[in-house]
Amino acid sequence: MDLDTPIRIGALCLLLASAETLHGIARTVLVTPLIGKERAVKLSAVTGTALAFAICFMQVPGIDLRSASAHLALGAGLAFFMAAFDICIGRLLMHKQWKKIWPDFNPHTGNYLLFGLVCLCFMPLSVWYLRS
């Protein structure tokens, strides 16, 4: 692995985080007033996953990984990064307490963020199969 690979992976992480942040802002400002918070959160799990897949579809081939296990490792790393990013935004920027953050990851509370993270684990592998 050359120096280019970690730089591309870091850029992908930042691109995903930026896109998902803008996606969350758009959901809050534009969609929630129209359909309510509960529906908007559920809808954004689907649209956020589609957005992440589109970004991965464009960016993962440029990373030039060569095996299924490398693509799975990338997906796990992306999911970990995005979960950590979500927690940091909640704690540091929005000043949420832990008891308000953990329900975001619990499907029983009506939030499907966990499903999106699981999908993110397999996105690079899916892109690799689709593009090869």
C-alpha positions as CSV (number, residue, x, y, z in Angstrom):
1,M,0.0,0.0,0.0
2,D,1.4,3.3,-1.0
3,L,0.8,6.7,0.6
4,D,-1.9,7.5,-1.9
5,T,-4.3,4.8,-0.4
6,P,-4.7,6.2,3.1
7,I,-5.1,9.7,1.7
8,R,-7.9,8.5,-0.5
9,I,-9.5,6.7,2.3
10,G,-9.3,9.8,4.5
11,A,-10.8,11.9,1.7
12,L,-13.7,9.4,1.4
13,C,-14.4,9.6,5.1
14,L,-14.5,13.4,5.0
15,L,-16.6,13.4,1.9
16,L,-19.1,10.9,3.5
17,A,-19.2,13.0,6.7
18,S,-19.7,16.2,4.8
19,A,-22.5,14.8,2.7
20,E,-24.3,13.2,5.6
21,T,-24.0,16.4,7.6
22,L,-25.6,18.4,4.8
23,H,-28.2,15.6,4.4
24,G,-29.1,15.8,8.1
25,I,-29.4,19.6,7.9
26,A,-31.7,19.3,4.8
27,R,-33.8,16.7,6.6
28,T,-34.2,19.0,9.6
29,V,-34.9,22.2,7.7
30,L,-36.8,20.9,4.7
31,V,-38.4,17.5,5.3
32,T,-39.2,17.4,9.0
33,P,-41.7,20.4,8.8
34,L,-43.5,18.6,6.0
35,I,-43.8,15.1,7.2
36,G,-42.8,15.2,10.9
37,K,-39.7,14.1,12.8
38,E,-40.5,10.4,13.0
39,R,-41.1,9.9,9.3
40,A,-38.2,12.2,8.3
41,V,-35.8,10.2,10.4
42,K,-36.9,6.9,8.8
43,L,-36.8,8.4,5.3
44,S,-33.4,9.8,5.9
45,A,-32.0,6.4,6.7
46,V,-33.0,5.3,3.2
47,T,-31.9,8.5,1.4
48,G,-28.7,8.7,3.5
49,T,-27.8,5.1,2.6
50,A,-28.4,5.8,-1.1
51,L,-26.3,9.0,-0.8
52,A,-23.4,7.0,0.8
53,F,-23.7,4.3,-1.9
54,A,-23.5,6.9,-4.7
55,I,-20.4,8.5,-3.1
56,C,-18.8,5.1,-2.6
57,F,-19.6,4.1,-6.2
58,M,-17.7,7.1,-7.4
59,Q,-14.8,7.0,-5.0
60,V,-14.0,3.4,-4.0
61,P,-12.6,2.4,-7.4
62,G,-10.0,5.1,-7.1
63,I,-8.7,3.6,-3.9
64,D,-7.5,0.6,-5.9
65,L,-8.1,-2.1,-3.4
66,R,-7.6,-5.6,-4.8
67,S,-9.4,-8.1,-2.6
68,A,-12.8,-8.7,-1.1
69,S,-11.3,-8.7,2.4
70,A,-9.7,-5.3,1.7
71,H,-13.1,-3.9,0.6
72,L,-14.8,-5.3,3.7
73,A,-12.2,-3.8,5.9
74,L,-12.7,-0.4,4.2
75,G,-16.4,-0.7,4.8
76,A,-16.0,-1.6,8.4
77,G,-13.6,1.4,8.8
78,L,-16.1,3.7,7.1
79,A,-18.9,2.5,9.3
80,F,-16.7,3.0,12.4
81,F,-15.7,6.5,11.3
82,M,-19.3,7.5,10.6
83,A,-20.5,6.2,13.9
84,A,-17.7,8.0,15.7
85,F,-18.4,11.2,13.7
86,D,-22.1,11.0,14.6
87,I,-21.3,10.6,18.3
88,C,-18.8,13.5,18.2
89,I,-21.3,15.8,16.5
90,G,-23.9,14.9,19.0
91,R,-21.7,15.3,22.1
92,L,-19.4,18.2,21.0
93,L,-21.5,20.3,18.7
94,M,-25.1,19.7,19.8
95,H,-24.2,19.1,23.5
96,K,-26.4,16.0,23.7
97,Q,-26.2,13.7,26.7
98,W,-25.3,10.1,26.2
99,K,-28.8,9.0,27.0
100,K,-30.0,11.1,23.9
101,I,-27.2,9.8,21.6
102,W,-27.6,6.0,22.1
103,P,-31.2,5.9,20.9
104,D,-30.0,7.1,17.5
105,F,-28.4,3.7,17.1
106,N,-31.3,1.7,18.4
107,P,-33.9,0.5,15.8
108,H,-36.4,-0.1,18.6
109,T,-36.6,3.6,19.2
110,G,-37.6,4.2,15.5
111,N,-34.1,5.2,14.4
112,Y,-32.4,3.2,11.6
113,L,-28.9,4.6,11.8
114,L,-27.6,1.2,12.8
115,F,-29.0,-0.3,9.6
116,G,-27.3,2.4,7.5
117,L,-24.0,1.7,9.2
118,V,-24.4,-2.1,8.5
119,C,-25.1,-1.3,4.9
120,L,-22.0,1.0,4.8
121,C,-19.9,-2.0,5.9
122,F,-20.8,-3.8,2.6
123,M,-20.9,-0.8,0.2
124,P,-17.2,-0.9,-0.9
125,L,-17.5,-4.7,-1.6
126,S,-20.8,-4.2,-3.5
127,V,-19.2,-1.4,-5.6
128,W,-16.2,-3.6,-6.3
129,Y,-18.5,-6.5,-7.5
130,L,-20.6,-4.1,-9.5
131,R,-17.7,-2.4,-11.2
132,S,-15.7,-5.6,-12.0
